[in-house]
Amino acid sequence: MRYLVKALVKPGKEQALLKAIDDGSLGAGSVAGGEYLRNMRQARLSEDSAARWVEVCYCAEPLNEELPYWEKFFDIVQIKDAHARGNCRDDNGTEPWACGNCDCTEKLEARLEQQGVSFIQALQEQVSNNSNS
């Protein structure tokens, strides 16, 4: 299933998050592997200072595996279905693990890309500004 995640970086965690993204350690040890880094590359920062991204998750409870990794750096504001569950071939049982080959993430991320600015670029600027202060 695909989820739209809305989260705020925890105060004081900006530099640690950027380091984890840059060195590839974000999500290390999770079965989701490189999904965390892909999520951050696609994430957008909106006017309300929240990061938004599309996440694929096969857990019975949304982001059950991923939350401990995300919560090191983010306060999760919202997790919601990215599209109708009845349309998800994995969730409705017609094709197990269908999310791995489904193009709906690309469509959702293309729409998301039209909103806000690149989260990573904004994070880099914030960390740079904080270190120059």
C-alpha positions as CSV (number, residue, x, y, z in Angstrom):
1,M,0.0,0.0,0.0
2,R,1.1,3.5,-0.6
3,Y,0.9,6.2,2.1
4,L,1.3,9.9,2.1
5,V,3.5,10.8,5.1
6,K,3.6,14.3,6.6
7,A,6.3,15.0,9.2
8,L,8.3,17.7,10.9
9,V,12.0,17.4,11.6
10,K,12.5,17.3,15.3
11,P,14.3,20.4,16.6
12,G,18.0,19.9,16.7
13,K,17.9,16.8,14.5
14,E,18.5,18.5,11.2
15,Q,22.3,18.0,11.0
16,A,22.0,14.3,12.1
17,L,19.3,13.7,9.5
18,L,21.3,15.2,6.7
19,K,24.4,13.2,7.7
20,A,22.3,10.0,7.7
21,I,21.0,10.8,4.2
22,D,24.4,11.8,2.9
23,D,26.3,8.8,4.2
24,G,23.4,6.4,3.4
25,S,22.9,5.2,6.9
26,L,19.3,6.4,7.1
27,G,17.2,3.3,7.8
28,A,20.2,1.0,8.2
29,G,19.1,-2.3,9.6
30,S,15.5,-2.1,8.3
31,V,14.0,-4.5,5.9
32,A,12.9,-1.5,3.9
33,G,16.6,-0.8,3.1
34,G,17.1,2.0,0.5
35,E,13.5,3.0,0.6
36,Y,14.3,5.6,3.2
37,L,16.8,7.3,1.1
38,R,14.5,7.2,-2.0
39,N,11.8,8.7,0.2
40,M,14.0,11.6,1.2
41,R,15.1,12.2,-2.4
42,Q,11.5,12.5,-3.4
43,A,10.3,14.4,-0.3
44,R,8.9,17.9,-0.6
45,L,8.9,20.7,2.0
46,S,5.7,22.6,2.1
47,E,5.0,26.1,3.3
48,D,4.0,24.8,6.7
49,S,7.6,23.4,7.2
50,A,6.4,19.8,6.9
51,A,8.1,17.2,4.8
52,R,5.8,15.1,2.6
53,W,6.6,11.9,0.8
54,V,5.0,8.8,-0.6
55,E,6.0,5.6,1.1
56,V,5.4,2.0,0.2
57,C,4.6,-0.3,3.1
58,Y,3.5,-3.9,3.3
59,C,2.9,-3.9,7.1
60,A,-0.6,-4.7,8.4
61,E,-0.3,-1.4,10.4
62,P,0.9,1.5,8.3
63,L,4.7,2.1,8.6
64,N,4.9,-0.3,11.5
65,E,8.5,-1.3,10.5
66,E,9.5,2.1,9.4
67,L,8.3,4.3,12.2
68,P,11.1,3.7,14.7
69,Y,13.6,4.8,12.0
70,W,11.6,7.9,11.0
71,E,10.9,8.8,14.6
72,K,14.6,9.3,15.3
73,F,14.4,12.4,13.2
74,F,10.8,13.3,12.7
75,D,7.6,14.0,14.5
76,I,5.1,12.3,12.4
77,V,2.1,14.5,11.8
78,Q,0.0,12.3,9.5
79,I,0.0,9.0,7.6
80,K,-2.8,8.5,5.2
81,D,-3.7,6.2,2.4
82,A,-2.3,7.6,-0.9
83,H,-5.1,6.1,-2.9
84,A,-8.2,4.0,-2.4
85,R,-7.3,0.7,-0.8
86,G,-9.7,-1.2,-3.1
87,N,-7.4,-0.2,-6.1
88,C,-4.3,-1.5,-4.4
89,R,-3.7,-5.0,-5.9
90,D,-1.5,-6.0,-2.9
91,D,-4.0,-4.8,-0.3
92,N,-7.0,-6.3,-2.1
93,G,-5.2,-9.6,-2.5
94,T,-5.3,-9.8,-6.3
95,E,-1.5,-9.6,-6.6
96,P,0.7,-10.0,-3.5
97,W,3.7,-7.6,-3.4
98,A,2.2,-5.7,-6.3
99,C,3.5,-2.4,-5.0
100,G,7.0,-3.3,-6.1
101,N,6.0,-3.2,-9.8
102,C,3.2,-0.6,-9.6
103,D,3.5,2.7,-11.3
104,C,1.2,4.6,-8.9
105,T,4.2,5.8,-6.8
106,E,5.6,7.5,-9.9
107,K,2.2,9.2,-10.5
108,L,1.8,10.3,-6.9
109,E,5.4,11.6,-6.7
110,A,5.0,13.5,-9.9
111,R,2.0,15.3,-8.4
112,L,3.9,15.8,-5.1
113,E,6.8,17.3,-7.0
114,Q,4.6,20.2,-8.1
115,Q,4.2,21.2,-4.4
116,G,6.7,23.0,-2.2
117,V,10.4,22.6,-2.7
118,S,13.0,19.8,-2.5
119,F,13.1,18.7,1.2
120,I,16.8,17.7,0.9
121,Q,17.8,21.1,-0.6
122,A,15.9,22.9,2.1
123,L,17.5,20.8,4.8
124,Q,21.0,21.4,3.4
125,E,20.3,25.2,3.4
126,Q,19.0,25.1,7.0
127,V,22.0,23.1,8.2
128,S,24.4,25.4,6.4
129,N,22.7,28.5,7.8
130,N,22.7,27.0,11.3
131,S,26.4,26.3,11.1
132,N,27.2,29.8,9.8
133,S,25.3,31.4,12.7
